[in-house]
Amino acid sequence: MDRVSFSSLSSFLADEPGILIRKNVPVSMLTSIRIGGNAALTLTPRDGGCLIRLLDRLSHAGILYRVIGNGTNLIGPDAGYGGALIPTAGIDRISVSGSTLVTGAGVPLGRAIRRAMEAGLSGLEALYGIPGTVGGALYMTAGAFGHTVSERLRYATVYRPASGEVTVKTPRSLDFGYRTGAIRREGTVVLSAAFSLTPDAPERIARRMSEIIEKRRATHPIDLPSAGSFFRRPDPDRPVGRLIADAGCAGMTEGGAAVSTMHAGFIVNTGGATESDVRRLAERVRERVAGKYGIELQTEVEYLSDLGAYQTGEA
Ligand SMILES: Cc1cc2nc3c(=O)[nH]c(=O)nc-3n(C[C@H](O)[C@H](O)[C@H](O)COP(=O)(O)OP(=O)(O)OC[C@H]3O[C@@H](n4cnc5c(N)ncnc54)[C@H](O)[C@@H]3O)c2cc1C
């Protein structure tokens, strides 16, 4: 992969003061599992308008890029990332109008849910504790405890680099499924989202949020870096962690990567884990589960190094 030539962008960036530029940023600092060599560039736009102009420019220059949220579903490449990573942290507006919550793509889900609670609006509590952003959650169709981020979605504003179009999409047109959907398939970028919520007393909402966090603390290895549940459920009624534990994989290690003994669905970084450790370990888990149950596990997390041509504007 070619390293980004900063000079090919410098005149554009000079005219765009709303973009924070950093060179040679460790991807390990941008991912919750703390893995990955340096990204040639990170370009952090301060709002959706800057993001669109930036993606347009990168597409025209043929520079590989990836929009990222909190990096909580990503494994960074050992060899680093030769393109530009575009964190959405600056797209962080949030507002409430009646029973609708509108958020920028870079708003962390937790912040969105707390804002809704303060406004006495319920409906997203089950997602409390998912550490991603609203944009990342819509891309992944994130969900927990029987609920998904798509259920209360009223509309999402998305940008399609390939055509240069900004459109407002209804949940129906986004075709959400289990950890998949049109946003993921079509390479569109989420700019913002609106959720239709239900009035309720803030204290009751807060109580439900606490209950959810307690459940997570009791079952998830949140004291070690991870990217959440590593594999997809093979079917909706089959918790993948149980399956992996029953296949005898809990505690298996490769280098610094380990299958969590608390929740075998998580691969954790016990210190100094690399992408190749994670890949080798995941392969061993896959082989064990296939050998014992005849089930081919599919990866839920994404390896940044496998996301090559996507979001280059050619999708
Ligand atoms: C401790 C822990 C617990 C977790 N629990 C859950 C859980 O209960 N349920 C669940 O579903 N997930 C869970 N996850 C996984 C993860 O938090 C979710 O998948 C989350 O939605 C990812 O959001 P993110 O902002 O971190 O996305 P990132 O990891 O930054 O990116 C993931 C993908 O989304 C794309 N993306 C990011 N932002 C945008 C955007 N604005 N537009 C288009 N594409 C975008 C990226 O390019 C990438 O392909 C957990 C993770 C951890 C570490």
The ligand as a Gaussian input file, in Angstrom:
#p B3LYP/6-31G(d) Opt

LIG

0 1
 C      -15.908000      -3.832000      25.476000
 C      -16.713000      -3.833000      24.200000
 C      -18.054000      -4.184000      24.216000
 C      -18.802000      -4.193000      23.040000
 N      -20.115000      -4.541000      23.102000
 C      -20.840000      -4.548000      21.975000
 C      -22.229000      -4.919000      22.015000
 O      -22.790000      -5.216000      23.055000
 N      -22.917000      -4.914000      20.840000
 C      -22.343000      -4.566000      19.649000
 O      -23.028000      -4.566000      18.620000
 N      -21.040000      -4.219000      19.587000
 C      -20.282000      -4.199000      20.708000
 N      -18.964000      -3.845000      20.651000
 C      -18.347000      -3.546000      19.335000
 C      -18.367000      -2.058000      18.912000
 O      -18.417000      -1.206000      20.041000
 C      -19.540000      -1.758000      17.985000
 O      -19.471000      -2.531000      16.808000
 C      -19.587000      -0.265000      17.605000
 O      -20.763000      -0.031000      16.897000
 C      -18.412000       0.181000      16.746000
 O      -18.437000       1.600000      16.702000
 P      -17.100000       2.451000      16.528000
 O      -17.458000       3.878000      16.495000
 O      -16.090000       2.067000      17.530000
 O      -16.665000       1.962000      15.088000
 P      -15.178000       1.647000      14.576000
 O      -14.658000       0.448000      15.280000
 O      -14.357000       2.875000      14.605000
 O      -15.476000       1.261000      13.076000
 C      -16.192000       0.080000      12.771000
 C      -16.606000       0.162000      11.289000
 O      -17.557000       1.213000      11.167000
 C      -17.123000       2.109000      10.129000
 N      -17.564000       3.445000      10.513000
 C      -17.278000       4.129000      11.648000
 N      -17.890000       5.328000      11.638000
 C      -18.571000       5.403000      10.456000
 C      -19.393000       6.398000       9.852000
 N      -19.630000       7.581000      10.419000
 N      -19.936000       6.094000       8.649000
 C      -19.709000       4.910000       8.021000
 N      -18.912000       3.946000       8.538000
 C      -18.357000       4.195000       9.752000
 C      -15.609000       1.976000      10.100000
 O      -15.075000       2.367000       8.829000
 C      -15.444000       0.495000      10.349000
 O      -15.613000      -0.229000       9.145000
 C      -18.192000      -3.830000      21.815000
 C      -16.837000      -3.455000      21.795000
 C      -16.104000      -3.458000      22.968000
 C      -14.648000      -3.045000      22.924000

